[in-house]
Amino acid sequence: MSQSLTVKMLQAVRNVPIGYVVCGGIVCTVPALLAARLHNPLFCWSAIAAFWSYLSIPGNKSAKDCIVGLVFGMTGAVASGLGAWTMEWPPLAIVLSALFAFAGAYAQVCGARISIPALLTATAFAVSTAFPAKDFAQGLDYARYFLYGSLWATGSAFLFQWCQNDHSDAVKPPVLWSALRENFTPKSNLFLHGLRVALSGALSVWMVQLWSLHYGYWMTLTVFLIMQPYMSSTLKMSLERVGGTFLGGAIAAVLGYVIHDPILLAALILPVSIGTLAGRSVSHISYLMFLTPHFILVAQIGQSGGSELDLVFLRMLYSTGGALLAIIASLLIFPRWQTAEP
């Protein structure tokens, strides 16, 4: 069995789209370099937006698929600015987090093409509620820099696809309104999944704001991204999340201990982000093993002072906390164990 698993892993490594992941690595690195060179931490948010936008674009398809990234950039910018602005009104932030979370999770009825950017938009809102924006102008800054990163990622992806001579027409998605209507009932597991993510996501936002948790949005992000329609899948994703985070945290600790120059740390994002995107084609653990140092490096560039080891500890702590919250929510809120059709 172990030999069969090894063969599958090697096959997955061979199937990694090299051009796609290298382009993505450049996309993720440039905003981080700008943040380090210009001493502007808002470009770190652009770096995260660029990464999420690149994930939202269907890879290795038509250049016209990049329109998905453009739409995500606009909706994500609005969500980010709104989330940061509502920080001063915690009850509003919690309620809107629940609404965004439900919409992002429920979008699974539309397939991956819609559900990935929808869930990332919801995540952008929830994460932004932890940002230090004290007025509308500061919230607008987060929205602008999110849009900068997204436009950079979308434009780069478009250019890459064009250079690949892939000018075919994008496949038109099926009519989705009927699926949305048919599943909008408590009898649908995806509807219940949306409620689970909404309640647990809102709870995580409340906890972060109540205790003023520094980098607590990592817990919120974990809850949003690992919860699945079925308990068995959520448990599997949670274990992989924690394992991958601890492995990646060890890598980040070594890098942070050896290198302290912000420019060099930003440059390291290139190989790490390439590994992150390549890891998606191999396994969830390998993806998270690179994603953790990727996000920690971005956070380190954006913070003034502080220890890399502190960031590693907080990332591990909040990822574990988010995984536990997701598991508990899956057990208590309309639990579904079997992998049957909704």
Secondary structure as GFF3:
##gff-version 3
##sequence-region A 1 342
A	DSSP	alpha_helix	2	14	.	.	.	ID=ss1
A	DSSP	alpha_helix	18	38	.	.	.	ID=ss2
A	DSSP	alpha_helix	42	56	.	.	.	ID=ss3
A	DSSP	three_ten_helix	63	65	.	.	.	ID=ss4
A	DSSP	alpha_helix	66	85	.	.	.	ID=ss5
A	DSSP	three_ten_helix	86	88	.	.	.	ID=ss6
A	DSSP	alpha_helix	90	106	.	.	.	ID=ss7
A	DSSP	three_ten_helix	107	110	.	.	.	ID=ss8
A	DSSP	alpha_helix	112	128	.	.	.	ID=ss9
A	DSSP	alpha_helix	136	163	.	.	.	ID=ss10
A	DSSP	alpha_helix	177	183	.	.	.	ID=ss11
A	DSSP	alpha_helix	189	210	.	.	.	ID=ss12
A	DSSP	alpha_helix	217	226	.	.	.	ID=ss13
A	DSSP	alpha_helix	231	258	.	.	.	ID=ss14
A	DSSP	alpha_helix	262	279	.	.	.	ID=ss15
A	DSSP	alpha_helix	284	302	.	.	.	ID=ss16
A	DSSP	alpha_helix	308	332	.	.	.	ID=ss17
###
